[in-house]
């Protein structure tokens, strides 16, 4: 999908524009490495990189689960306004209906959608919409808490985390379910 030669040329031009010499010994292979890095960190634009989602029937092997399932982990994405990194922690919860999903799949989906230029609010909405469609759960909730380098290293230059949440299904109207989730993550 990505044209490595074109990306390498863009990287060389960028280095020249900021006042560097792409032929300098320390930068000799940097444009090539930059091109490779861009294809990796922006894999979310390549539909062939979308993880294959396997769901399992709830009530398989005589076990029916109808409580909150929580997965938490780290994510890294890039601000669409400055192409600056933002990274932090995610807390993904769902109450299953007919299907369950493996925890590694949740992390893979979050990683895939994080690999695009965007704002944190859109990232959360994309993840939840996709997972809601695939899992068809009773409810989904996602909290993203991240540091934004565009705020910390330019402009105001202040540290701080931005927290967003997206809810669907039972979490929208059932304050008890939402409260239970937030007690589990202790935010």
TIBA-882296 format. One record per residue: residue in three letters; x, y, z of N, C-alpha, C, O, CB in turn; chain. Coordinates in steps of 0.1 Angstrom, whole numbers, always signed. Glycine has a CB too. Layout:
<nodes>
NODE,res,n_px,n_py,n_pz,ca_px,ca_py,ca_pz,c_px,c_py,c_pz,o_px,o_py,o_pz,cb_px,cb_py,cb_pz,chain
NODE,Ala,X,Y,Z,X,Y,Z,X,Y,Z,X,Y,Z,X,Y,Z,A
...
</nodes>
This chain:
<nodes>
NODE,res,n_px,n_py,n_pz,ca_px,ca_py,ca_pz,c_px,c_py,c_pz,o_px,o_py,o_pz,cb_px,cb_py,cb_pz,chain
NODE,Unk,+8,-12,+0,+0,+0,+0,+9,+13,+0,+6,+22,-7,-9,+0,+12,A
NODE,Unk,+19,+13,+8,+28,+24,+9,+39,+24,-1,+45,+14,-4,+33,+26,+23,A
NODE,Unk,+42,+36,-7,+53,+37,-16,+66,+41,-8,+67,+53,-5,+50,+48,-27,A
NODE,Unk,+74,+32,-5,+86,+34,+3,+95,+44,-4,+101,+52,+3,+93,+21,+6,A
NODE,Unk,+97,+43,-17,+106,+53,-24,+101,+67,-22,+109,+76,-19,+107,+49,-39,A
NODE,Unk,+88,+69,-24,+82,+83,-22,+83,+88,-8,+87,+99,-6,+67,+83,-27,A
NODE,Unk,+81,+79,+2,+82,+83,+16,+96,+86,+19,+99,+96,+27,+77,+72,+25,A
NODE,Unk,+106,+79,+14,+120,+82,+16,+124,+96,+10,+131,+103,+16,+129,+71,+10,A
NODE,Unk,+119,+99,-2,+121,+112,-8,+115,+123,+1,+121,+134,+2,+115,+112,-22,A
NODE,Unk,+103,+121,+6,+97,+131,+15,+105,+133,+27,+107,+145,+32,+82,+126,+19,A
NODE,Unk,+110,+122,+33,+119,+123,+45,+131,+131,+42,+136,+140,+50,+122,+109,+50,A
NODE,Unk,+138,+128,+31,+150,+136,+27,+147,+151,+25,+154,+159,+30,+155,+130,+13,A
NODE,Unk,+135,+154,+19,+131,+168,+17,+129,+175,+30,+132,+186,+32,+119,+169,+8,A
NODE,Unk,+122,+168,+39,+119,+173,+53,+132,+176,+60,+134,+187,+66,+111,+163,+61,A
NODE,Unk,+142,+167,+59,+155,+170,+66,+161,+182,+60,+167,+191,+67,+164,+158,+64,A
NODE,Unk,+161,+184,+47,+167,+196,+40,+160,+208,+45,+166,+218,+47,+166,+194,+25,A
NODE,Unk,+146,+208,+45,+138,+220,+49,+141,+225,+63,+139,+236,+66,+124,+217,+47,A
NODE,Unk,+144,+215,+72,+147,+220,+86,+161,+224,+88,+165,+228,+99,+143,+209,+96,A
NODE,Unk,+169,+223,+77,+183,+228,+78,+193,+217,+79,+205,+220,+82,+185,+237,+89,A
NODE,Unk,+189,+204,+78,+199,+193,+79,+204,+189,+65,+198,+192,+55,+192,+181,+86,A
NODE,Unk,+214,+181,+66,+220,+175,+54,+217,+160,+54,+224,+153,+62,+236,+178,+53,A
NODE,Unk,+208,+155,+46,+205,+141,+46,+216,+132,+43,+216,+119,+45,+193,+138,+37,A
NODE,Unk,+227,+137,+37,+239,+130,+34,+249,+129,+45,+260,+123,+44,+245,+135,+21,A
NODE,Unk,+247,+137,+56,+256,+137,+67,+257,+123,+73,+247,+115,+72,+251,+147,+78,A
NODE,Unk,+268,+119,+77,+271,+105,+81,+260,+100,+91,+256,+88,+90,+285,+104,+88,A
NODE,Unk,+257,+108,+101,+247,+103,+111,+233,+102,+106,+224,+95,+112,+247,+113,+122,A
NODE,Unk,+230,+109,+94,+217,+108,+88,+216,+100,+76,+205,+99,+69,+212,+122,+85,A
NODE,Unk,+227,+93,+73,+228,+86,+60,+216,+77,+57,+210,+77,+46,+240,+77,+60,A
NODE,Unk,+211,+69,+67,+200,+59,+65,+187,+64,+71,+177,+57,+71,+204,+46,+70,A
NODE,Unk,+187,+76,+77,+176,+82,+84,+163,+83,+75,+153,+78,+79,+179,+95,+89,A
NODE,Unk,+164,+88,+62,+152,+88,+54,+146,+74,+52,+133,+73,+52,+155,+95,+41,A
NODE,Unk,+154,+64,+50,+149,+51,+48,+142,+46,+61,+132,+40,+60,+161,+41,+44,A
NODE,Unk,+148,+49,+72,+143,+44,+85,+129,+52,+88,+120,+46,+93,+152,+47,+97,A
NODE,Unk,+129,+65,+84,+117,+73,+86,+106,+67,+77,+94,+66,+82,+119,+87,+82,A
NODE,Unk,+108,+64,+65,+98,+58,+56,+93,+45,+62,+81,+42,+62,+104,+55,+42,A
NODE,Unk,+102,+36,+67,+97,+24,+73,+89,+26,+86,+79,+20,+88,+110,+15,+77,A
NODE,Unk,+93,+36,+94,+86,+39,+106,+72,+44,+103,+62,+41,+109,+94,+50,+114,A
NODE,Unk,+71,+53,+93,+58,+59,+89,+48,+48,+85,+36,+48,+89,+59,+69,+78,A
NODE,Unk,+53,+38,+78,+44,+27,+74,+39,+19,+86,+28,+13,+86,+50,+18,+63,A
NODE,Unk,+48,+18,+96,+45,+11,+108,+35,+19,+117,+25,+13,+121,+57,+7,+116,A
NODE,Unk,+38,+31,+120,+30,+39,+129,+17,+43,+123,+7,+47,+131,+37,+51,+134,A
NODE,Unk,+15,+43,+110,+3,+47,+104,-4,+35,+97,-10,+37,+86,+5,+58,+94,A
NODE,Unk,-2,+23,+102,-8,+11,+96,-23,+11,+97,-29,+3,+90,-3,-1,+104,A
NODE,Unk,-29,+20,+105,-43,+21,+106,-50,+25,+93,-63,+25,+93,-47,+30,+117,A
NODE,Unk,-43,+30,+84,-49,+34,+71,-49,+22,+61,-55,+22,+51,-41,+45,+64,A
NODE,Unk,-42,+11,+64,-41,+0,+56,-51,-11,+61,-49,-18,+71,-26,-6,+56,A
NODE,Unk,-62,-13,+53,-72,-22,+57,-67,-36,+58,-73,-44,+66,-84,-22,+47,A
NODE,Unk,-56,-40,+51,-51,-53,+53,-44,-56,+66,-42,-67,+70,-41,-56,+41,A
NODE,Unk,-42,-45,+74,-36,-46,+87,-47,-47,+98,-43,-50,+110,-27,-34,+90,A
NODE,Unk,-60,-46,+94,-70,-47,+104,-70,-61,+110,-71,-71,+102,-84,-44,+98,A
NODE,Unk,-69,-62,+123,-69,-76,+129,-81,-84,+126,-92,-78,+125,-67,-75,+144,A
NODE,Unk,-79,-97,+124,-91,-106,+123,-97,-108,+136,-90,-111,+146,-86,-119,+116,A
NODE,Unk,-110,-105,+137,-117,-106,+150,-124,-120,+150,-132,-123,+142,-127,-95,+152,A
NODE,Unk,-121,-127,+161,-128,-140,+164,-136,-138,+176,-130,-134,+187,-118,-152,+165,A
NODE,Unk,-149,-140,+176,-157,-140,+188,-161,-154,+191,-162,-163,+182,-170,-131,+186,A
NODE,Unk,-164,-157,+204,-167,-170,+208,-181,-169,+215,-185,-159,+221,-157,-175,+219,A
NODE,Unk,-189,-180,+213,-202,-180,+219,-201,-179,+234,-194,-187,+241,-210,-193,+215,A
NODE,Unk,-209,-170,+240,-211,-169,+254,-219,-182,+258,-228,-185,+250,-217,-156,+259,A
NODE,Unk,-217,-187,+269,-224,-200,+274,-218,-212,+267,-224,-222,+266,-239,-199,+270,A
NODE,Unk,-205,-210,+262,-198,-222,+257,-192,-230,+269,-188,-224,+279,-186,-217,+247,A
NODE,Unk,-192,-242,+268,-187,-251,+279,-195,-249,+292,-190,-251,+303,-172,-248,+282,A
NODE,Unk,-208,-245,+291,-216,-244,+303,-214,-231,+311,-220,-230,+321,-214,-255,+311,A
NODE,Unk,-206,-222,+306,-203,-210,+314,-210,-198,+306,-207,-196,+295,-188,-207,+316,A
NODE,Unk,-219,-191,+313,-225,-179,+308,-221,-167,+316,-223,-167,+328,-241,-181,+307,A
NODE,Unk,-215,-158,+309,-209,-146,+317,-217,-134,+313,-219,-131,+301,-194,-144,+313,A
NODE,Unk,-222,-127,+323,-231,-115,+321,-227,-103,+329,-235,-94,+332,-245,-118,+323,A
NODE,Unk,-214,-103,+333,-209,-92,+341,-199,-84,+333,-196,-88,+321,-202,-97,+354,A
NODE,Unk,-193,-73,+338,-184,-65,+331,-170,-73,+329,-165,-78,+338,-181,-52,+338,A
NODE,Unk,-166,-72,+317,-152,-77,+314,-144,-65,+311,-148,-57,+303,-152,-88,+301,A
NODE,Unk,-132,-64,+317,-124,-52,+316,-110,-56,+311,-104,-66,+315,-123,-45,+330,A
NODE,Unk,-106,-48,+301,-92,-49,+296,-86,-35,+297,-92,-25,+294,-91,-55,+282,A
NODE,Unk,-74,-34,+302,-67,-21,+302,-53,-23,+296,-47,-34,+297,-66,-16,+316,A
NODE,Unk,-48,-13,+291,-34,-13,+285,-30,+1,+280,-37,+11,+283,-34,-23,+273,A
NODE,Unk,-19,+1,+273,-14,+14,+268,-17,+15,+253,-19,+5,+246,+2,+14,+270,A
NODE,Unk,-17,+28,+249,-19,+31,+235,-11,+43,+231,-7,+51,+239,-34,+33,+231,A
NODE,Unk,-8,+44,+218,+0,+55,+212,-7,+59,+199,-10,+50,+191,+15,+51,+210,A
NODE,Unk,-9,+72,+198,-15,+77,+186,-9,+90,+182,+1,+95,+188,-31,+79,+187,A
NODE,Unk,-14,+97,+171,-8,+109,+166,-19,+119,+164,-29,+117,+157,+0,+106,+154,A
NODE,Unk,-17,+131,+169,-26,+143,+168,-27,+147,+153,-16,+149,+147,-21,+154,+177,A
NODE,Unk,-39,+149,+149,-41,+153,+135,-37,+168,+132,-36,+172,+121,-55,+150,+130,A
NODE,Unk,-36,+175,+143,-33,+190,+141,-18,+193,+140,-14,+202,+133,-39,+197,+153,A
NODE,Unk,-10,+184,+147,+5,+187,+147,+13,+175,+143,+25,+176,+142,+9,+192,+160,A
NODE,Unk,+6,+163,+141,+13,+151,+139,+22,+147,+151,+32,+141,+149,+22,+151,+126,A
NODE,Unk,+18,+152,+162,+26,+150,+175,+20,+138,+182,+8,+135,+180,+26,+162,+184,A
NODE,Unk,+28,+131,+189,+23,+119,+196,+14,+122,+208,+16,+132,+215,+36,+111,+200,A
NODE,Unk,+4,+114,+210,-3,+113,+223,-4,+99,+227,-7,+90,+219,-17,+120,+222,A
NODE,Unk,-2,+97,+240,-1,+83,+244,-6,+82,+259,-5,+92,+266,+13,+77,+243,A
NODE,Unk,-11,+71,+262,-17,+69,+275,-22,+55,+278,-17,+45,+272,-27,+79,+278,A
NODE,Unk,-33,+55,+286,-38,+42,+290,-53,+41,+285,-60,+51,+285,-38,+41,+305,A
NODE,Unk,-57,+29,+282,-71,+27,+278,-77,+17,+288,-70,+9,+294,-72,+21,+264,A
NODE,Unk,-90,+19,+290,-98,+10,+299,-110,+6,+291,-119,+15,+288,-102,+17,+313,A
NODE,Unk,-110,-6,+286,-121,-11,+278,-130,-21,+285,-124,-31,+290,-116,-17,+264,A
NODE,Unk,-143,-18,+286,-151,-28,+293,-164,-31,+285,-168,-22,+277,-156,-22,+306,A
NODE,Unk,-168,-43,+286,-181,-46,+280,-188,-57,+288,-182,-64,+295,-178,-52,+265,A
NODE,Unk,-201,-57,+286,-210,-67,+292,-215,-76,+280,-222,-71,+272,-222,-61,+300,A
NODE,Unk,-210,-88,+280,-214,-97,+268,-228,-101,+268,-235,-101,+278,-205,-109,+269,A
NODE,Unk,-233,-103,+256,-246,-109,+254,-244,-123,+249,-243,-133,+256,-255,-100,+244,A
NODE,Unk,-243,-125,+236,-241,-138,+230,-227,-141,+227,-223,-153,+225,-249,-139,+217,A
NODE,Unk,-218,-131,+227,-204,-134,+222,-194,-128,+232,-196,-118,+239,-202,-128,+209,A
NODE,Unk,-182,-135,+232,-170,-130,+240,-159,-128,+230,-159,-134,+219,-166,-141,+251,A
NODE,Unk,-149,-120,+233,-138,-118,+225,-125,-120,+233,-125,-117,+245,-138,-104,+218,A
NODE,Unk,-115,-125,+227,-102,-127,+234,-96,-114,+237,-97,-104,+229,-92,-135,+225,A
NODE,Unk,-89,-113,+249,-84,-100,+253,-73,-95,+244,-72,-82,+242,-78,-101,+267,A
NODE,Unk,-65,-103,+238,-55,-98,+229,-61,-92,+217,-55,-82,+211,-46,-110,+224,A
NODE,Unk,-73,-96,+213,-80,-89,+201,-84,-75,+205,-83,-66,+196,-92,-97,+197,A
NODE,Unk,-88,-72,+217,-91,-59,+221,-79,-50,+219,-80,-39,+213,-96,-58,+236,A
NODE,Unk,-67,-54,+225,-55,-46,+223,-51,-44,+209,-47,-34,+205,-44,-53,+231,A
NODE,Unk,-53,-54,+200,-50,-53,+186,-59,-43,+179,-54,-35,+171,-51,-67,+179,A
NODE,Unk,-71,-43,+183,-81,-33,+176,-77,-19,+181,-77,-10,+173,-95,-37,+180,A
NODE,Unk,-74,-17,+194,-70,-4,+198,-57,+0,+192,-56,+12,+188,-69,-4,+214,A
NODE,Unk,-48,-9,+190,-35,-5,+183,-38,-1,+169,-32,+8,+164,-26,-17,+184,A
NODE,Unk,-47,-9,+162,-50,-6,+148,-56,+8,+146,-51,+16,+138,-59,-16,+142,A
NODE,Unk,-66,+11,+154,-73,+24,+152,-64,+36,+158,-66,+47,+154,-86,+24,+160,A
NODE,Unk,-55,+33,+167,-46,+43,+172,-35,+47,+161,-29,+57,+162,-39,+38,+184,A
NODE,Unk,-34,+39,+151,-23,+41,+141,-28,+50,+130,-26,+47,+118,-19,+28,+135,A
NODE,Unk,-34,+61,+134,-39,+71,+124,-37,+85,+130,-35,+86,+142,-54,+68,+120,A
NODE,Unk,-38,+95,+121,-38,+109,+126,-52,+112,+130,-62,+109,+123,-33,+119,+115,A
NODE,Unk,-54,+117,+142,-68,+119,+147,-68,+127,+160,-57,+131,+165,-74,+106,+150,A
NODE,Unk,-80,+129,+165,-81,+135,+179,-86,+123,+188,-91,+113,+183,-92,+147,+179,A
NODE,Unk,-84,+125,+201,-86,+114,+210,-101,+110,+210,-105,+98,+212,-82,+118,+224,A
NODE,Unk,-110,+120,+209,-124,+117,+209,-128,+108,+197,-136,+99,+199,-132,+130,+208,A
NODE,Unk,-123,+110,+185,-126,+102,+173,-120,+88,+175,-126,+78,+171,-120,+108,+161,A
NODE,Unk,-108,+87,+181,-102,+74,+184,-111,+66,+192,-114,+54,+188,-88,+76,+191,A
NODE,Unk,-116,+71,+203,-126,+64,+211,-138,+59,+204,-143,+48,+205,-129,+72,+223,A
NODE,Unk,-144,+69,+196,-156,+65,+189,-154,+55,+179,-162,+46,+177,-162,+78,+182,A
NODE,Unk,-143,+55,+171,-140,+45,+161,-138,+31,+168,-143,+21,+162,-127,+48,+154,A
NODE,Unk,-131,+30,+179,-129,+17,+186,-142,+12,+191,-146,+0,+188,-119,+19,+198,A
NODE,Unk,-150,+20,+198,-163,+15,+203,-173,+11,+192,-179,+1,+194,-169,+26,+212,A
NODE,Unk,-174,+19,+182,-183,+16,+171,-180,+3,+165,-188,-6,+162,-183,+27,+161,A
NODE,Unk,-167,+1,+162,-162,-12,+156,-165,-24,+165,-170,-34,+160,-147,-11,+153,A
NODE,Unk,-161,-22,+178,-163,-34,+187,-178,-36,+190,-182,-48,+191,-156,-31,+200,A
NODE,Unk,-186,-26,+190,-200,-28,+192,-207,-36,+181,-215,-45,+183,-207,-14,+194,A
NODE,Unk,-202,-33,+169,-207,-40,+157,-203,-54,+157,-211,-63,+154,-203,-33,+144,A
NODE,Unk,-191,-57,+161,-185,-71,+160,-190,-79,+172,-194,-91,+170,-170,-70,+161,A
NODE,Unk,-191,-74,+184,-195,-81,+196,-210,-82,+199,-215,-92,+204,-188,-76,+208,A
NODE,Unk,-217,-71,+195,-231,-70,+198,-234,-73,+213,-242,-81,+216,-239,-80,+189,A
NODE,Unk,-227,-66,+221,-228,-68,+236,-240,-60,+241,-247,-53,+234,-215,-63,+243,A
NODE,Unk,-242,-62,+254,-253,-55,+261,-248,-40,+263,-256,-31,+263,-256,-61,+275,A
NODE,Unk,-235,-38,+264,-229,-25,+265,-214,-25,+264,-208,-35,+267,-233,-19,+278,A
NODE,Unk,-209,-13,+260,-194,-11,+259,-191,+2,+265,-199,+12,+264,-190,-12,+244,A
NODE,Unk,-180,+3,+272,-175,+16,+277,-160,+16,+274,-153,+6,+276,-178,+17,+292,A
NODE,Unk,-155,+27,+270,-141,+29,+268,-136,+43,+274,-142,+53,+271,-137,+28,+253,A
NODE,Unk,-126,+42,+282,-120,+54,+287,-106,+55,+282,-98,+45,+283,-120,+55,+303,A
NODE,Unk,-102,+66,+276,-88,+69,+272,-83,+81,+280,-89,+91,+282,-88,+72,+256,A
NODE,Unk,-71,+79,+286,-64,+89,+294,-50,+91,+288,-42,+81,+289,-64,+85,+309,A
NODE,Unk,-47,+102,+283,-35,+104,+275,-28,+117,+277,-35,+127,+280,-37,+102,+261,A
NODE,Unk,-15,+117,+276,-7,+129,+276,-5,+132,+261,-3,+124,+252,+7,+127,+283,A
NODE,Unk,-6,+145,+258,-5,+150,+244,+7,+158,+243,+9,+169,+249,-18,+158,+240,A
NODE,Unk,+17,+154,+235,+29,+161,+233,+28,+174,+226,+36,+183,+228,+39,+152,+226,A
NODE,Unk,+17,+176,+218,+15,+189,+212,+12,+199,+222,+15,+211,+220,+3,+188,+202,A
NODE,Unk,+6,+196,+234,+4,+205,+245,+16,+206,+254,+19,+217,+259,-8,+200,+253,A
NODE,Unk,+24,+196,+255,+35,+196,+264,+48,+201,+258,+56,+206,+266,+37,+182,+269,A
NODE,Unk,+50,+201,+245,+63,+205,+240,+62,+217,+231,+72,+222,+226,+68,+193,+232,A
NODE,Unk,+50,+222,+228,+49,+234,+220,+37,+243,+226,+30,+238,+235,+46,+231,+205,A
NODE,Unk,+35,+255,+221,+24,+263,+226,+25,+265,+241,+34,+271,+246,+11,+256,+222,A
NODE,Unk,+15,+261,+248,+14,+263,+262,+25,+256,+271,+28,+260,+281,+0,+258,+267,A
NODE,Unk,+30,+245,+265,+40,+237,+272,+37,+233,+286,+45,+236,+296,+53,+245,+272,A
NODE,Unk,+25,+227,+288,+21,+223,+301,+18,+208,+301,+12,+203,+291,+8,+231,+305,A
NODE,Unk,+22,+201,+311,+18,+187,+313,+4,+185,+317,-2,+194,+323,+28,+180,+323,A
NODE,Unk,-1,+174,+315,-15,+171,+319,-21,+160,+310,-17,+158,+299,-24,+183,+319,A
NODE,Unk,-31,+153,+316,-37,+142,+308,-51,+147,+304,-58,+154,+311,-38,+130,+317,A
NODE,Unk,-55,+142,+292,-69,+144,+288,-76,+130,+289,-70,+120,+285,-69,+149,+273,A
NODE,Unk,-88,+131,+295,-95,+119,+297,-108,+120,+289,-116,+130,+290,-98,+116,+312,A
NODE,Unk,-111,+110,+281,-124,+109,+273,-130,+96,+276,-124,+86,+279,-122,+111,+258,A
NODE,Unk,-144,+95,+274,-151,+82,+276,-161,+82,+265,-167,+92,+261,-157,+81,+290,A
NODE,Unk,-164,+70,+260,-174,+67,+251,-182,+55,+256,-176,+45,+261,-168,+63,+236,A
NODE,Unk,-195,+56,+256,-204,+46,+262,-215,+42,+251,-220,+51,+244,-210,+50,+275,A
NODE,Unk,-218,+29,+251,-229,+25,+243,-237,+14,+250,-231,+7,+259,-224,+19,+229,A
NODE,Unk,-249,+12,+247,-258,+2,+253,-261,+5,+267,-264,+16,+271,-251,-11,+252,A
NODE,Unk,-261,-5,+275,-265,-5,+289,-257,+6,+297,-263,+12,+306,-263,-18,+296,A
NODE,Unk,-245,+9,+294,-237,+19,+301,-242,+33,+299,-239,+42,+307,-222,+18,+296,A
NODE,Unk,-250,+35,+288,-256,+49,+285,-266,+53,+296,-266,+64,+300,-262,+49,+272,A
NODE,Unk,-274,+43,+300,-286,+47,+309,-285,+41,+323,-291,+45,+332,-298,+43,+303,A
NODE,Unk,-277,+30,+325,-276,+24,+337,-264,+29,+345,-253,+26,+343,-274,+8,+336,A
NODE,Unk,-267,+39,+355,-257,+45,+362,-250,+35,+371,-238,+37,+374,-263,+56,+371,A
NODE,Unk,-257,+25,+376,-250,+14,+384,-239,+7,+376,-229,+4,+382,-261,+4,+389,A
NODE,Unk,-242,+4,+364,-232,-3,+355,-220,+6,+353,-208,+2,+354,-238,-7,+342,A
NODE,Unk,-223,+19,+350,-212,+28,+348,-204,+30,+361,-191,+30,+360,-217,+42,+344,A
NODE,Unk,-210,+31,+372,-203,+33,+385,-195,+20,+388,-184,+22,+393,-214,+35,+396,A
NODE,Unk,-200,+9,+385,-192,-4,+388,-180,-4,+379,-169,-7,+384,-201,-16,+384,A
NODE,Unk,-181,+0,+366,-169,+1,+358,-159,+11,+363,-147,+7,+364,-173,+5,+343,A
NODE,Unk,-163,+23,+367,-154,+33,+372,-148,+29,+385,-136,+32,+388,-161,+46,+374,A
NODE,Unk,-155,+21,+393,-149,+16,+405,-138,+5,+402,-128,+4,+409,-160,+10,+415,A
NODE,Unk,-140,-2,+392,-131,-12,+388,-118,-6,+383,-107,-11,+386,-136,-21,+376,A
NODE,Unk,-118,+6,+376,-106,+12,+371,-101,+22,+380,-89,+27,+379,-109,+18,+357,A
NODE,Unk,-108,+26,+390,-104,+36,+401,-98,+48,+395,-87,+52,+399,-94,+29,+410,A
NODE,Unk,-105,+55,+386,-101,+68,+381,-105,+79,+390,-102,+91,+387,-106,+70,+367,A
</nodes>
